[in-house]
């Protein structure tokens, strides 16, 4: 029994130490720009393993030097309540659950009607905020488990408590993936439009924002009808997007 208790104590101690490590990393980001994220390092390893080289484009630019159009477009597309929520948008999560349940029900009905016909897997939508996405990409692996989701929630709260909304958005925009080996707003603006992130116009910003859920796919299909249509939608929403 003592051995079991000692083992449980060590596990708890390790978990506490891990949380402290994460919190200290986040606290340092108040003044220190992160050099890379866990997601970026994973992508670099994938590229190196697959091609033998790592085509990498990334350049940090301060918040003030990123186009307000891009900030508004990303908020409108990814997290329209960014300025007002505490890191988690419970309404968005509820709506995502409802959409996913509806999609799964439709897939089940389609399978029942035509069991021999190949079925497309239902599209699963998330309700993650910009802060949650940043927490996941900064410090966590890509695995999808309840334990990792719980850790993401803890890190999201830490980010919101220790960093300003402006700083969270600044770090997000400088590290988010916008194509294969393309990370951050400056690299994306140069890669797709041959201009700096500060000079992006509304339509260009909206197009980049729409790419975020699947940047590699849209990088290979720039003429996508969905991309064009969704860009128009985000353009219409940008005027009401509130900046930190």
C-alpha positions in Angstrom: 0.0 0.0 0.0 2.8 2.4 0.9 4.4 1.7 -2.5 1.2 2.5 -4.3 0.8 5.8 -2.3 4.4 6.7 -3.0 3.9 6.0 -6.7 0.7 8.2 -6.8 2.5 10.9 -4.9 5.3 10.9 -7.5 2.7 11.1 -10.3 1.0 14.0 -8.7 4.3 15.8 -8.1 5.3 15.2 -11.8 1.9 16.7 -12.9 2.4 19.7 -10.7 5.9 20.2 -11.9 4.7 20.0 -15.5 2.0 22.7 -14.9 4.6 24.9 -13.2 6.9 24.5 -16.2 4.1 25.4 -18.6 3.0 28.4 -16.5 6.6 29.7 -16.3 6.9 29.3 -20.1 3.8 31.3 -20.7 4.8 34.0 -18.1 8.1 34.5 -20.0 6.1 35.2 -23.1 5.0 38.5 -21.6 8.3 39.9 -22.8 10.0 37.1 -24.8 8.8 36.1 -28.2 8.6 32.3 -28.6 11.3 31.0 -31.0 9.1 28.0 -32.1 6.1 26.0 -31.1 5.6 22.3 -30.5 3.5 22.2 -33.6 6.2 23.8 -35.7 8.8 21.5 -34.4 6.6 18.5 -35.3 6.0 19.9 -38.8 9.7 20.5 -39.3 10.5 16.9 -38.3 7.8 15.6 -40.7 9.2 17.7 -43.6 12.8 16.6 -42.8 11.7 12.9 -42.6 9.8 13.1 -45.9 11.9 15.3 -48.1 15.3 15.5 -46.4 15.1 19.3 -46.1 13.0 21.8 -44.3 11.6 24.7 -46.4 10.9 27.2 -43.7 9.6 30.7 -43.9 8.9 32.7 -40.7 9.7 36.3 -39.6 8.4 37.8 -36.4 6.7 41.2 -36.7 5.3 43.3 -33.9 1.6 43.6 -33.4 1.5 47.2 -34.6 3.2 46.2 -37.9 0.5 43.6 -38.8 -2.4 44.9 -40.9 -5.5 45.6 -38.9 -7.4 44.0 -41.8 -5.7 40.7 -41.1 -6.4 41.0 -37.4 -10.1 41.6 -38.1 -10.3 38.9 -40.7 -8.8 36.3 -38.4 -11.0 37.2 -35.5 -14.1 37.2 -37.8 -13.2 33.8 -39.3 -11.8 32.0 -36.3 -13.2 33.5 -33.1 -15.6 36.5 -33.3 -15.9 36.7 -29.5 -12.2 36.8 -29.0 -12.0 40.1 -27.2 -14.9 39.3 -24.8 -14.5 35.7 -23.7 -12.2 34.3 -21.0 -10.5 31.9 -23.4 -13.3 29.4 -24.0 -16.4 30.2 -26.0 -19.0 27.9 -24.6 -21.7 29.0 -27.1 -19.4 28.1 -30.0 -18.6 24.7 -28.4 -22.3 24.0 -28.0 -23.0 24.9 -31.6 -20.1 22.8 -32.8 -21.5 19.8 -30.9 -24.9 20.4 -32.5 -23.5 20.6 -36.0 -21.4 17.5 -35.5 -24.3 15.5 -34.1 -26.4 16.6 -37.1 -23.6 15.6 -39.6 -23.2 12.2 -38.0 -27.0 11.6 -38.1 -27.1 12.5 -41.8 -24.1 10.1 -42.4 -25.9 7.3 -40.6 -29.1 7.8 -42.6 -27.1 7.9 -45.9 -25.4 4.6 -44.9 -28.7 3.0 -44.1 -30.2 4.0 -47.4 -27.2 2.8 -49.5 -24.9 0.5 -47.4 -22.9 -0.5 -50.4 -22.1 3.0 -51.6 -18.8 4.6 -50.3 -19.7 7.2 -47.8 -17.8 10.4 -47.1 -16.9 10.8 -43.4 -18.9 13.6 -41.7 -17.0 16.9 -41.4 -16.2 17.4 -37.7 -16.2 21.1 -36.6 -14.5 22.4 -33.5 -15.4 25.3 -31.3 -11.8 26.3 -30.3 -11.0 29.9 -29.7 -7.9 31.6 -30.8 -6.5 31.2 -27.3 -7.2 27.5 -27.3 -5.6 27.1 -30.7 -2.5 28.9 -29.4 -2.4 26.8 -26.2 -2.5 23.6 -28.3 0.1 24.7 -30.9 2.5 26.3 -28.5 3.0 23.6 -26.0 1.0 20.4 -26.7 1.2 17.4 -29.1 -1.4 16.8 -31.8 -3.0 13.8 -30.3 -6.7 13.9 -29.5 -7.4 12.6 -26.1 -9.4 13.8 -23.1 -6.2 14.2 -21.1 -4.7 16.5 -23.8 -7.9 18.4 -24.1 -7.9 18.9 -20.3 -4.3 20.2 -20.5 -5.3 22.5 -23.3 -8.1 24.0 -21.1 -5.6 24.6 -18.2 -3.1 26.3 -20.6 -5.9 28.4 -22.1 -6.8 29.8 -18.7 -3.1 30.5 -18.0 -2.6 32.3 -21.3 -5.7 34.5 -20.6 -4.6 35.3 -17.0 -0.9 36.0 -17.8 -1.0 37.6 -21.2 -3.1 40.5 -22.7 -5.5 39.8 -25.5 -3.2 41.9 -27.8 -0.2 39.7 -26.9 -2.1 36.5 -27.4 -3.2 37.6 -30.9 0.3 38.8 -31.7 1.9 35.5 -30.8 -0.9 33.6 -32.6 -0.5 35.6 -35.8 3.3 35.2 -35.8 3.2 31.4 -35.4 0.1 30.0 -37.0 0.6 27.8 -40.1 -0.3 29.3 -43.5 1.1 26.6 -45.8 3.9 24.0 -46.0 6.7 25.5 -44.1 5.0 28.9 -44.0 4.4 30.2 -40.5 3.2 33.6 -39.4 1.6 36.6 -41.0 4.8 38.1 -42.5 5.8 34.9 -44.2 2.2 34.3 -45.5 1.9 37.8 -46.9 5.3 37.5 -48.6 4.5 34.0 -49.9 1.1 34.7 -51.3 1.1 38.4 -52.1 4.7 39.5 -52.3 4.2 42.2 -49.7 4.6 42.8 -46.0 2.0 41.8 -43.4 1.4 45.5 -42.7 0.3 46.2 -46.2 -2.3 43.6 -46.7 -5.6 44.8 -48.0 -9.1 43.7 -46.8 -9.6 41.0 -49.5 -6.0 39.6 -49.1 -6.5 39.5 -45.4 -9.8 37.7 -45.6 -8.4 35.2 -48.0 -5.5 34.4 -45.6 -7.9 34.1 -42.7 -10.1 31.6 -44.6 -7.1 29.4 -45.3 -6.4 28.8 -41.6 -8.4 25.6 -41.0 -6.6 23.8 -43.8 -3.7 26.0 -45.1 -1.9 23.2 -47.0 -5.0 22.2 -48.8 -5.9 25.7 -49.9 -2.2 26.4 -50.8 -2.5 23.6 -53.4 -6.0 24.7 -54.5 -5.9 28.5 -54.7 -8.9 28.5 -57.2 -11.2 26.7 -54.7 -14.8 27.9 -55.0 -15.2 27.5 -51.3 -12.2 29.7 -50.6 -13.5 32.4 -52.9 -17.0 32.2 -51.4 -15.9 32.1 -47.8 -13.5 35.0 -48.4 -16.5 37.1 -49.5 -18.4 36.1 -46.3 -15.5 37.1 -44.1 -15.1 40.4 -45.9 -18.6 41.2 -44.9 -18.0 40.3 -41.3 -14.7 42.2 -40.8 -16.3 45.5 -40.1 -17.9 44.3 -36.9 -14.8 42.4 -35.7 -13.5 44.0 -32.4 -9.7 44.3 -32.0 -8.0 44.1 -28.6 
